[in-house]
Amino acid sequence: MRLTLALALMLLTGQSAMAQLQDPPPRSSHAEISAYLEPKDSIFVGQLVRLWLEVKSTGRFIRSPRYPDLNIEGAIAIMPEQLGVNFSEGRGDDTLIGQRQRYVIIPQRAGKFTIPSLTITVTIADENNQPKTIQLRTKPLAMTATMPPGAENLASIVTVQNISVDQKYDRISEMLKAGDAVTRTITMSANGTLALALPKIVFSELDGAQLYPAKTIFEDKINRGTYRAERTDAATYVFSRAGEFSLPPIKVTWFDPDTQTLKSEELPGKNFSVAPDPLAASTPETKTQQKSTSSQISSIIVTMLEWLRTNIVSLTLACIALYLATLIWRRYAAAAMSAVRSFISKVLNSEPFYFLKFRQACTKGDANEVIKAFWRWLDCLTPENRTATVEFLSRQSKQNDPLKPTRDWQQDRYHDALLKTSATTDTRKIFRIVSSFRDKVLQARKVTHVRDNVELNPRSLTSGGKPT
């Protein structure tokens, strides 16, 4: 009896041990998304508001999430940065991998705004390490913008701490005469906003001068999440007569959220004295010159008519050739243009073109551009039925982790979810490593292609050298 009981206990213990040695069932991968505003309340018209999106997944990202455009009526809404910030967080026994991306919203009117639900496409690895595409939707958000005190009658307002304003002229007043031109250029710059939100400059028209406004230049710079905007407006005044002219001052106004007050800076105007054009005075000598000019014009017209009479046959043949060329163009232009567009599209989406972009980024030394260009090229180098990974291409080139230096460098750059400066990166060395890796992958593919052709097209030759 004791022996039987001991054997039963041994069998139960063995089954329990075997059950513990078995691998746990794979966990199903999933992704989630959340959205929030910064700041959430106390928002003024013209103030920069960040819309943060956080995508989290239990599986690794095979491709970067795809974010849609954001349209909000009555507000400027764009995504100024293309690369998100990577992060990770623990949740129980799981480690979530995430990416944080932001939109910029600047309300241009007072009232309530609704941020619509956004659909983000995410491709992650499932429990079998295969690509899994998921569409995530954010919840709609709402915010309310208040008009800054005292700005109710202004055409537009921007909410920033300070705006730096500068103006310059390309000419001095002492040397002007009728027919001359003067260009007035005004440049504004501010932190914590976008160039599109800076106040619009309106140049006043002058009696006796033609006004030609130039195209506004917008420039935005982003450094570690800090925005700096610059706007340049210019206008050219062409003086059509002599006299005294006065360009009026221009006032730039903004709202400081820290002090809760309107601030402004006035650019002084400028006076110009325009002298008569000395060449415009009519004298007997000028009239004689005008008559001589008329005679020359008449002579030129007679010569042209004589030439037309002599070359009428050649002109007729040229018109017929032009007509035939027009017919041929109408018949074949569409096909020719389609072929040209197809060729250009093929070139711009080819692996050599993306590798050229990668080399240019390495030459410039911009580490951010190097990373983006590297993954675009790697995706183009990978066959369409495969996922763009270094491991797959390494097997093709029969190399053991050839791009480890570049991967270590990228991991260091995104450590602690902060980008480091590109000055510490030897991008030329990275290019040499990737270029050597590319040559070996292409050579391996070339050898495989030749071998496949030999196997798929066997030919048996007779003694006479002819195929059987």
NORVEN-V34561 format. One record per pair of residues at least 12 apart in sequence whose C-alpha atoms are under 8 Angstrom apart, sorted by sequence separation. I is the first residue (numbers start at 1). J is the second residue. If there is no record, write none. Layout:
I & J
I & J
//
This chain:
37 & 49
38 & 50
86 & 98
87 & 99
121 & 133
122 & 134
170 & 182
171 & 183
218 & 230
219 & 231
252 & 264
253 & 265
358 & 370
361 & 373
37 & 50
38 & 51
86 & 99
87 & 100
121 & 134
122 & 135
169 & 182
170 & 183
218 & 231
251 & 264
252 & 265
390 & 403
37 & 51
38 & 52
85 & 99
86 & 100
121 & 135
122 & 136
169 & 183
170 & 184
217 & 231
218 & 232
251 & 265
252 & 266
36 & 51
37 & 52
84 & 99
85 & 100
120 & 135
121 & 136
169 & 184
216 & 231
217 & 232
251 & 266
358 & 373
35 & 51
36 & 52
84 & 100
85 & 101
119 & 135
120 & 136
168 & 184
169 & 185
216 & 232
217 & 233
250 & 266
251 & 267
357 & 373
358 & 374
35 & 52
36 & 53
84 & 101
119 & 136
120 & 137
167 & 184
168 & 185
216 & 233
249 & 266
250 & 267
35 & 53
83 & 101
84 & 102
119 & 137
167 & 185
168 & 186
215 & 233
216 & 234
249 & 267
250 & 268
355 & 373
34 & 53
35 & 54
118 & 137
119 & 138
167 & 186
214 & 233
215 & 234
249 & 268
250 & 269
354 & 373
355 & 374
358 & 377
33 & 53
34 & 54
117 & 137
118 & 138
166 & 186
167 & 187
214 & 234
248 & 268
249 & 269
33 & 54
34 & 55
81 & 102
117 & 138
118 & 139
165 & 186
166 & 187
213 & 234
214 & 235
248 & 269
249 & 270
33 & 55
117 & 139
118 & 140
165 & 187
166 & 188
196 & 218
213 & 235
214 & 236
247 & 269
248 & 270
354 & 376
355 & 377
32 & 55
33 & 56
79 & 102
80 & 103
116 & 139
117 & 140
165 & 188
195 & 218
212 & 235
213 & 236
246 & 269
247 & 270
354 & 377
31 & 55
32 & 56
79 & 103
80 & 104
116 & 140
117 & 141
164 & 188
165 & 189
195 & 219
211 & 235
212 & 236
246 & 270
247 & 271
406 & 430
31 & 56
32 & 57
78 & 103
79 & 104
115 & 140
116 & 141
163 & 188
164 & 189
195 & 220
211 & 236
212 & 237
246 & 271
405 & 430
31 & 57
77 & 103
78 & 104
114 & 140
115 & 141
163 & 189
164 & 190
194 & 220
211 & 237
245 & 271
246 & 272
351 & 377
354 & 380
30 & 57
31 & 58
77 & 104
78 & 105
114 & 141
115 & 142
163 & 190
210 & 237
211 & 238
244 & 271
245 & 272
29 & 57
30 & 58
31 & 59
76 & 104
77 & 105
114 & 142
115 & 143
162 & 190
163 & 191
209 & 237
210 & 238
244 & 272
245 & 273
29 & 58
30 & 59
76 & 105
77 & 106
113 & 142
114 & 143
162 & 191
209 & 238
210 & 239
244 & 273
245 & 274
351 & 380
29 & 59
75 & 105
76 & 106
112 & 142
113 & 143
160 & 190
161 & 191
209 & 239
210 & 240
243 & 273
244 & 274
350 & 380
351 & 381
403 & 433
75 & 106
76 & 107
112 & 143
113 & 144
160 & 191
198 & 229
208 & 239
209 & 240
242 & 273
243 & 274
349 & 380
402 & 433
403 & 434
75 & 107
76 & 108
112 & 144
113 & 145
160 & 192
201 & 233
203 & 235
208 & 240
209 & 241
242 & 274
243 & 275
70 & 103
74 & 107
75 & 108
111 & 144
112 & 145
160 & 193
194 & 227
198 & 231
208 & 241
241 & 274
242 & 275
74 & 108
75 & 109
110 & 144
111 & 145
192 & 226
193 & 227
194 & 228
195 & 229
242 & 276
403 & 437
74 & 109
110 & 145
111 & 146
191 & 226
192 & 227
193 & 228
194 & 229
195 & 230
196 & 231
239 & 274
241 & 276
242 & 277
402 & 437
58 & 94
61 & 97
109 & 145
110 & 146
191 & 227
192 & 228
193 & 229
194 & 230
195 & 231
58 & 95
59 & 96
60 & 97
110 & 147
191 & 228
192 & 229
58 & 96
59 & 97
107 & 145
109 & 147
190 & 228
191 & 229
57 & 96
58 & 97
158 & 197
189 & 228
190 & 229
206 & 245
371 & 410
56 & 96
57 & 97
158 & 198
189 & 229
190 & 230
397 & 437
56 & 97
57 & 98
72 & 113
157 & 198
158 & 199
189 & 230
206 & 247
56 & 98
72 & 114
157 & 199
188 & 230
189 & 231
55 & 98
56 & 99
72 & 115
156 & 199
187 & 230
188 & 231
204 & 247
397 & 440
54 & 98
55 & 99
156 & 200
187 & 231
188 & 232
204 & 248
397 & 441
54 & 99
55 & 100
187 & 232
396 & 441
54 & 100
186 & 232
187 & 233
397 & 443
53 & 100
54 & 101
185 & 232
186 & 233
394 & 441
397 & 444
52 & 100
53 & 101
108 & 156
185 & 233
186 & 234
393 & 441
396 & 444
52 & 101
53 & 102
108 & 157
185 & 234
201 & 250
396 & 445
52 & 102
68 & 118
184 & 234
185 & 235
51 & 102
52 & 103
68 & 119
183 & 234
184 & 235
50 & 102
51 & 103
67 & 119
68 & 120
183 & 235
184 & 236
50 & 103
51 & 104
67 & 120
183 & 236
199 & 252
50 & 104
51 & 105
66 & 120
67 & 121
182 & 236
183 & 237
199 & 253
367 & 421
368 & 422
49 & 104
50 & 105
65 & 120
66 & 121
181 & 236
182 & 237
367 & 422
48 & 104
49 & 105
65 & 121
66 & 122
181 & 237
182 & 238
366 & 422
48 & 105
49 & 106
65 & 122
181 & 238
365 & 422
370 & 427
48 & 106
64 & 122
65 & 123
180 & 238
181 & 239
365 & 423
367 & 425
47 & 106
48 & 107
63 & 122
64 & 123
179 & 238
180 & 239
46 & 106
47 & 107
63 & 123
179 & 239
180 & 240
365 & 425
367 & 427
45 & 106
46 & 107
61 & 122
62 & 123
63 & 124
178 & 239
179 & 240
365 & 426
366 & 427
45 & 107
46 & 108
61 & 123
62 & 124
177 & 239
178 & 240
179 & 241
365 & 427
44 & 107
45 & 108
46 & 109
61 & 124
62 & 125
178 & 241
365 & 428
45 & 109
60 & 124
61 & 125
178 & 242
363 & 427
45 & 110
59 & 124
60 & 125
177 & 242
362 & 427
363 & 428
44 & 110
59 & 125
362 & 428
57 & 124
59 & 126
59 & 127
362 & 430
62 & 131
362 & 431
359 & 431
358 & 431
165 & 252
106 & 197
163 & 254
162 & 254
160 & 254
161 & 255
162 & 256
159 & 254
160 & 255
161 & 256
29 & 125
30 & 126
157 & 253
158 & 254
159 & 255
160 & 256
161 & 257
176 & 272
178 & 274
29 & 126
157 & 254
158 & 255
159 & 256
160 & 257
161 & 258
176 & 273
177 & 274
178 & 275
28 & 126
29 & 127
157 & 255
159 & 257
173 & 271
174 & 272
176 & 274
177 & 275
178 & 276
179 & 277
28 & 127
173 & 272
174 & 273
175 & 274
176 & 275
177 & 276
178 & 277
27 & 127
45 & 145
165 & 265
167 & 267
173 & 273
177 & 277
26 & 127
43 & 144
44 & 145
45 & 146
166 & 267
173 & 274
41 & 143
42 & 144
43 & 145
44 & 146
45 & 147
165 & 267
31 & 134
33 & 136
35 & 138
40 & 143
41 & 144
42 & 145
43 & 146
44 & 147
45 & 148
32 & 136
33 & 137
34 & 138
35 & 139
42 & 146
44 & 148
31 & 136
33 & 138
34 & 139
36 & 141
148 & 255
46 & 157
47 & 158
48 & 159
149 & 260
151 & 262
45 & 157
46 & 158
47 & 159
148 & 260
149 & 261
150 & 262
45 & 158
46 & 159
47 & 160
149 & 262
45 & 159
44 & 159
76 & 196
76 & 197
48 & 192
48 & 193
47 & 193
46 & 197
224 & 419
131 & 387
62 & 387
86 & 414
85 & 414
87 & 416
87 & 417
86 & 417
85 & 417
85 & 418
//
